[in-house]
Amino acid sequence: MDEGMKLVVRAAEFAARAHAKHRRKDVDETPYVNHLAHVARLLADAGADAQLVAAGYLHDTIEDVCVTYDTLLAEFGQDIADLVLAVTDDKTLRWQLRKQAQIDHAGESTERVAALKLADKVSNLCSLRDTPPHGWDMDEIAKYVEWAHCVVTRLPHLNAVLYAGYQAIRGDLLARIGGSQWESNPR
């Protein structure tokens, strides 16, 4: 097994352990690791290097499960730790300020950080389409789609493969929202 593959597998295992009790907010309480694997797969499909794919698995560890930057640095090196930190929301801020900060700072993203952010948004939009959070109505979904678009349109570098995926899922969601064609459980 080559070193890149070993790195990705180590990151997947680390993320699975760190997020073991973490669940999505959908009706089925989908294991959160499914989202991480989806982000990593989107990055791999878009031609990302092993470090970026590994960061896809790890991208929510600082923000959501209290893994520290120093732990990621020791386990995975500075490149991956810096990528994860670059996409980590400041949880000391109120929700609205955190979301506005993502919009405000999107334009500062490097090409690799932009790819990680875009893959995360694509995955989250897919989840909204397939297994939306329990209790979210069309208005909540529409607000998230609009906020994600504000972030994406400010990214200075757009990976063509990821952006095509983003446009497709956003278009699908907008069609459903505009046509009010949403089942209570849209799977």
C-alpha positions in Angstrom: 0.0 0.0 0.0 1.5 3.4 -0.9 1.9 6.2 1.6 -1.0 8.3 0.3 -3.4 5.4 0.7 -2.1 4.7 4.2 -2.6 8.4 5.1 -6.2 8.4 3.9 -7.0 5.1 5.7 -5.5 6.5 8.9 -7.5 9.7 8.6 -10.7 7.7 7.9 -10.1 5.6 11.0 -9.3 8.6 13.1 -12.4 10.4 12.0 -14.6 7.4 12.5 -13.4 7.1 16.1 -13.6 10.8 16.8 -17.2 11.0 15.4 -18.3 7.6 16.7 -21.2 9.0 18.7 -21.9 11.9 16.4 -25.1 11.7 14.3 -26.7 13.8 11.6 -29.9 15.6 12.5 -32.1 13.7 10.0 -34.9 11.4 11.0 -32.7 8.3 10.8 -29.9 9.9 12.8 -27.4 8.9 10.1 -23.9 8.3 11.4 -21.9 11.5 10.8 -19.0 9.5 9.4 -21.1 9.0 6.2 -20.9 12.8 5.6 -17.1 12.7 6.1 -16.7 9.8 3.7 -18.8 11.6 1.2 -16.7 14.7 1.4 -13.5 12.6 1.0 -15.0 10.7 -2.0 -16.0 13.9 -3.7 -12.5 15.3 -3.3 -10.9 12.0 -4.6 -13.3 12.0 -7.6 -12.2 15.6 -8.3 -8.5 14.7 -8.4 -7.4 15.8 -5.0 -4.1 14.6 -3.5 -4.0 12.2 -0.6 -3.5 15.0 2.0 -6.6 16.8 0.8 -8.7 13.6 0.8 -7.5 12.9 4.3 -8.5 16.4 5.3 -11.9 15.7 3.9 -12.3 12.9 6.5 -11.0 15.2 9.2 -12.6 18.5 8.3 -15.0 18.7 11.2 -12.9 17.2 14.0 -11.8 20.5 15.5 -15.2 22.1 15.1 -17.5 19.3 16.2 -15.7 16.8 18.4 -13.0 18.9 20.2 -10.0 17.4 18.6 -7.2 20.1 18.8 -5.1 21.5 16.1 -2.1 20.2 17.9 -3.5 16.7 17.9 -4.0 16.9 14.1 -0.6 18.4 13.7 1.0 15.5 15.6 -1.0 12.8 13.9 -1.2 14.1 10.3 1.3 17.0 9.9 1.0 20.7 9.2 -0.6 20.6 5.8 -3.6 18.6 6.9 -3.9 20.4 10.3 -3.8 23.7 8.5 -6.5 22.6 5.9 -8.8 21.5 8.7 -8.2 24.7 10.7 -9.0 26.8 7.6 -12.5 25.3 7.3 -13.2 25.3 11.1 -15.9 27.6 12.4 -15.2 29.6 15.5 -17.7 28.1 17.9 -17.3 31.0 20.4 -19.3 33.0 17.9 -23.1 32.9 17.7 -24.5 30.8 14.8 -25.3 33.7 12.6 -21.9 35.3 13.1 -20.2 32.0 12.3 -22.1 31.6 9.1 -21.4 35.2 8.1 -17.7 34.7 8.8 -17.7 31.8 6.3 -19.1 34.2 3.7 -16.7 36.9 4.6 -13.6 34.7 4.5 -14.4 32.5 1.5 -12.5 34.9 -0.8 -9.3 34.3 1.1 -9.4 30.5 0.4 -6.5 28.8 -1.3 -7.3 26.4 -4.1 -7.1 23.4 -1.8 -9.2 25.1 1.0 -11.8 26.1 -1.6 -12.0 22.5 -2.8 -12.6 21.3 0.8 -15.2 23.9 1.4 -17.0 23.2 -1.9 -17.0 19.4 -1.3 -18.5 20.0 2.2 -21.2 22.2 0.7 -22.0 19.7 -2.0 -22.3 16.9 0.6 -24.5 19.0 2.8 -26.8 19.9 -0.1 -27.0 16.2 -1.0 -28.0 15.5 2.6 -30.6 18.3 2.5 -32.1 16.7 -0.6 -32.0 13.1 0.5 -32.3 13.2 4.3 -33.0 16.7 5.6 -32.7 17.5 9.3 -35.7 16.5 11.3 -38.1 19.4 11.5 -36.7 21.5 8.6 -39.3 22.9 6.3 -38.9 24.3 2.8 -38.0 27.7 4.2 -35.1 26.3 6.3 -33.8 24.4 3.3 -34.1 27.4 1.1 -32.1 29.5 3.6 -29.3 27.0 3.7 -29.2 26.7 -0.1 -28.9 30.5 -0.3 -26.3 30.8 2.4 -24.2 28.0 0.8 -24.4 29.9 -2.5 -23.1 33.0 -0.8 -20.1 31.1 0.3 -19.5 29.3 -2.9 -19.8 32.3 -5.2 -17.0 34.0 -3.1 -14.5 31.2 -3.4 -11.7 32.4 -5.7 -10.8 28.9 -7.0 -13.5 26.5 -8.1 -12.5 22.9 -8.9 -14.5 22.2 -12.1 -15.6 18.7 -11.1 -16.8 19.9 -7.6 -18.5 23.0 -9.0 -20.4 20.9 -11.6 -21.6 18.7 -8.8 -22.5 21.8 -6.8 -24.5 23.3 -9.7 -26.4 20.1 -10.2 -27.4 19.6 -6.6 -28.2 23.2 -6.1 -30.4 23.2 -9.2 -32.2 20.1 -8.0 -32.9 21.7 -4.6 -34.0 25.0 -6.2 -36.4 23.1 -8.5 -37.9 21.2 -5.5 -38.2 24.4 -3.4 -39.6 26.4 -6.3 -42.1 23.7 -7.2 -42.9 22.8 -3.6 -42.3 19.2 -4.7 -41.1 17.9 -1.4 -42.3 14.8 0.4 -42.2 14.7 4.1 -39.3 12.2 3.7 -37.8 12.8 0.3 -35.9 9.5 -0.1 
